[in-house]
Amino acid sequence: MSVDMCDSEVHNINTKELNMQLLEIKEMHPILKREVVRHKFDGIDVVILPATPRVSPMSGALPKIKRKPEDLEKLVGETAEFELVLEDKDQKNVTVSWFKDKKLLLSFGRYKIWQKEESYFLRISDLIVDDESLYECKVQNEFGKIECDMQLLVDEEDESDEDYTDEETNEVIQPSFVKTLSSDYFRIQGKPLKLQVEVIGNPKPNVEWFFEDRKVTANKFIKITENDTIHTLFIKETVLDDEGVYQCTATNKVGQVCIESEVYIDEDKRDTIQSNNS
């Protein structure tokens, strides 16, 4: 007699109580085409079938980003285009969504969203100042989601006189601000903050930013950019500790100018308001 059993069932056989002699043989099952273990008792064959191989729900992986969208700085009226590239093997059953200020963007009007092979795109046409913000991209599959963010800076048309910054001229010009900071800025916690100036001078001035008399350097939360005469300090998501006095200095060999502004950060109370209304 021959009996097929699984691994757990064979433990229920006590060979000592049955006074049986056990012989274990490994062989290829003729039907399953898999290696099995045959236990021979006196007059009884028990074939042990290994557990059927299967893919564990935990063996899957989150999609992987091959190249995240780059931060962009554009002028009003231009077009901004973000591109997200995923690993080739992560294309199946993936959903990619784009957000601005936590709000889902749809492919409509000035926004166009599309996919080409492993690349996913967001294009914003005819830029306006209000398009300046922190954008997010969320990639999701059945195992979870990953997120990345990118910032878009939108500058107004540069109307400065290029003669002032022409370093080939022999005229030496002390730095001066063509576009200055406002005296103060008010932001809600979590919203982006952009401080931007336009500086002219010859030789070209060196521009630095300070917060509470400490020099500000770029990091993953703060971006400092220079586009010809335009200089920008951008904070992706403000926190309460960002409140204080900011300074911008412009220096060349014939002088220095400085301008400052005070930034006020209010706590985001939207969750409190919603809960009170519920």
C-alpha positions in Angstrom: 0.0 0.0 0.0 1.2 3.5 -0.9 0.0 6.7 0.7 0.7 10.3 -0.3 1.1 12.7 2.6 2.3 16.2 3.3 5.1 17.2 5.7 2.9 17.9 8.7 0.9 14.6 8.4 4.0 12.4 8.6 4.6 13.5 12.2 1.4 11.8 13.3 3.0 8.4 12.6 4.8 6.9 15.6 6.9 4.1 14.2 7.9 2.9 17.6 4.3 2.3 18.7 3.6 0.5 15.5 6.8 -1.5 15.8 7.8 -0.6 12.3 11.2 -0.2 10.7 11.5 3.1 8.8 13.4 3.4 5.5 13.7 6.9 3.9 14.2 7.2 0.2 14.5 10.4 -1.9 13.1 10.0 -5.5 11.5 11.9 -8.3 7.7 11.8 -8.3 6.6 10.5 -11.7 3.6 12.7 -12.0 4.6 15.9 -10.1 8.1 15.8 -11.6 9.4 17.0 -8.2 11.7 15.4 -5.7 9.8 13.7 -2.9 10.7 11.7 0.2 9.4 8.1 0.4 9.1 6.5 3.9 8.9 2.8 3.8 7.3 1.0 6.7 6.4 -2.7 7.0 3.9 -3.1 4.2 3.2 0.7 3.9 4.7 3.3 1.7 4.3 7.0 2.7 5.3 9.6 0.2 6.1 13.0 1.7 5.3 15.9 -0.7 7.3 19.1 0.0 5.2 22.2 0.3 4.2 23.6 -3.0 6.5 26.6 -3.9 4.5 29.9 -4.0 5.2 33.6 -4.1 4.8 35.2 -0.7 2.8 38.4 -0.5 5.8 39.9 1.2 8.2 38.9 -1.5 7.0 41.7 -3.8 8.8 45.1 -3.9 7.9 48.7 -4.1 8.5 50.4 -7.5 11.9 51.9 -7.8 12.6 55.4 -9.2 15.5 55.4 -11.7 15.5 59.2 -12.1 13.4 61.7 -10.1 12.0 64.9 -11.7 14.4 67.8 -11.5 13.7 71.2 -9.8 12.9 73.8 -12.4 13.2 77.6 -12.6 11.2 79.2 -15.5 9.9 82.6 -16.6 6.3 83.6 -16.8 4.8 82.3 -20.1 7.3 79.5 -20.5 6.6 75.8 -20.2 7.7 73.5 -17.4 8.0 69.8 -17.9 8.8 67.2 -15.2 9.9 63.7 -16.1 9.9 60.7 -13.7 11.7 57.5 -14.9 11.0 54.2 -13.3 13.1 51.0 -13.4 12.0 48.9 -16.4 10.9 45.9 -14.3 8.6 48.1 -12.2 6.2 49.1 -14.9 3.6 46.5 -14.3 0.4 47.6 -12.3 2.0 50.9 -11.4 -0.1 54.1 -10.9 1.6 57.5 -11.1 -0.1 60.6 -9.7 1.0 64.2 -9.6 0.1 66.8 -6.9 0.4 70.5 -6.3 -0.1 71.7 -2.7 -1.4 68.3 -1.8 -4.1 68.5 -4.6 -4.4 65.9 -7.3 -3.6 67.3 -10.8 -5.5 66.1 -13.9 -4.6 66.2 -17.5 -6.7 69.3 -18.4 -6.2 72.8 -19.6 -2.6 74.0 -19.1 -1.7 70.6 -17.5 -0.8 67.6 -19.6 0.0 64.2 -18.0 1.2 61.2 -20.0 3.4 58.2 -20.1 5.9 57.0 -22.6 7.5 53.6 -21.9 9.2 53.9 -18.5 8.9 57.7 -18.4 6.0 59.6 -16.8 5.5 63.3 -17.6 3.8 66.4 -16.2 3.8 69.5 -18.4 2.5 72.9 -17.4 2.1 75.4 -20.3 1.9 79.2 -20.2 3.3 79.5 -16.7 2.0 82.1 -14.3 3.4 83.2 -11.0 0.8 81.2 -9.1 2.3 78.0 -10.6 5.3 78.4 -8.4 5.0 75.7 -5.7 6.2 72.4 -4.4 5.0 69.5 -6.6 4.8 65.9 -5.6 4.8 62.6 -7.5 3.4 59.4 -6.0 4.1 56.0 -7.5 2.0 53.1 -6.2 1.7 49.4 -6.9 0.1 46.5 -5.0 2.9 46.5 -2.4 2.8 50.2 -1.4 3.8 53.6 -2.6 6.8 55.9 -2.8 6.9 59.6 -3.2 9.3 62.3 -4.4 8.9 66.1 -4.7 10.3 68.8 -6.9 9.9 72.6 -6.9 9.0 75.0 -9.6 10.1 78.6 -9.4 8.4 81.0 -11.7 10.1 84.4 -12.3 8.7 87.4 -13.9 10.3 88.6 -17.2 13.8 90.0 -16.6 13.8 93.6 -17.6 17.1 94.6 -16.2 19.6 96.6 -18.2 22.3 94.1 -19.3 24.8 97.0 -19.6 25.1 97.1 -15.9 26.3 93.6 -15.6 28.6 93.5 -18.6 31.9 92.6 -17.1 33.7 93.5 -20.3 33.1 97.2 -19.7 35.7 99.2 -17.9 33.1 100.9 -15.7 33.1 99.8 -12.1 29.7 99.8 -10.6 28.8 99.2 -6.9 26.1 96.5 -6.3 22.5 97.7 -6.1 19.1 95.9 -5.9 16.9 96.3 -8.9 14.3 94.0 -7.3 14.1 94.0 -3.5 12.5 92.0 -0.8 9.2 92.9 0.7 9.4 94.3 4.3 7.6 91.2 5.6 6.1 87.9 4.4 3.3 85.8 6.0 3.1 82.1 5.4 1.1 79.2 6.7 3.2 76.3 8.1 4.0 73.8 5.5 3.6 76.2 2.6 6.6 77.2 0.4 8.5 80.4 0.8 10.4 82.2 -1.9 12.6 85.2 -1.3 14.0 86.7 -4.5 16.1 89.7 -5.4 17.7 91.1 -8.6 21.2 92.5 -8.2 23.4 94.4 -10.6 26.9 95.6 -10.4 30.4 95.3 -12.0 32.3 93.2 -11.2 29.4 90.8 -10.8 28.4 90.9 -7.1 28.7 87.9 -4.8 25.2 87.3 -3.2 24.7 85.6 0.1 21.6 84.8 2.3 21.4 85.0 6.1 18.8 84.0 8.7 19.1 85.6 12.1 22.7 86.7 11.2 23.7 83.1 10.3 24.6 82.2 6.7 22.1 80.1 4.9 23.4 77.1 2.9 21.4 74.9 0.5 20.2 71.5 1.7 17.3 69.1 0.9 14.8 71.6 2.4 16.3 74.9 1.1 17.4 75.7 -2.4 19.5 78.7 -3.4 19.6 79.5 -7.1 21.2 82.1 -9.4 19.9 82.9 -12.8 21.9 85.8 -14.3 21.0 88.7 -12.0 18.1 86.9 -10.3 18.9 85.3 -6.9 16.4 83.2 -5.1 16.1 81.4 -1.7 13.4 78.8 -1.7 12.1 76.8 1.3 10.0 73.8 0.1 7.9 73.5 3.3 8.1 76.1 6.0 8.1 75.2 9.7 7.6 77.4 12.7 11.4 77.7 13.2 11.7 79.4 9.8 10.1 82.5 11.3 12.6 85.4 11.7 14.7 88.0 9.9 16.3 87.1 6.6 19.0 89.2 5.0 20.5 89.3 1.5 23.9 90.8 0.9 25.6 91.7 -2.4 29.3 92.4 -2.5 31.9 93.3 -5.0 35.3 95.0 -4.8 33.8 98.5 -4.7 31.1 98.0 -2.1 28.3 96.0 -0.4 24.5 96.4 -0.1 22.2 94.6 2.2 18.4 94.2 2.4 16.4 92.4 5.0 12.8 91.1 5.5 10.9 89.5 8.4 9.1 86.3 7.8 6.1 85.2 9.9 4.9 81.6 10.0 1.4 80.8 11.3 0.6 77.3 12.5 -1.6 75.3 10.1 -4.9 75.0 11.9 -6.9 73.4 9.1 -7.2 70.0 10.9 -8.5 71.7 14.0 -11.1 73.6 12.0 -12.3 70.5 10.2 -12.7 68.6 13.5 -14.7 71.4 15.0 -17.1 71.4 12.1 -17.6 67.6 12.1 
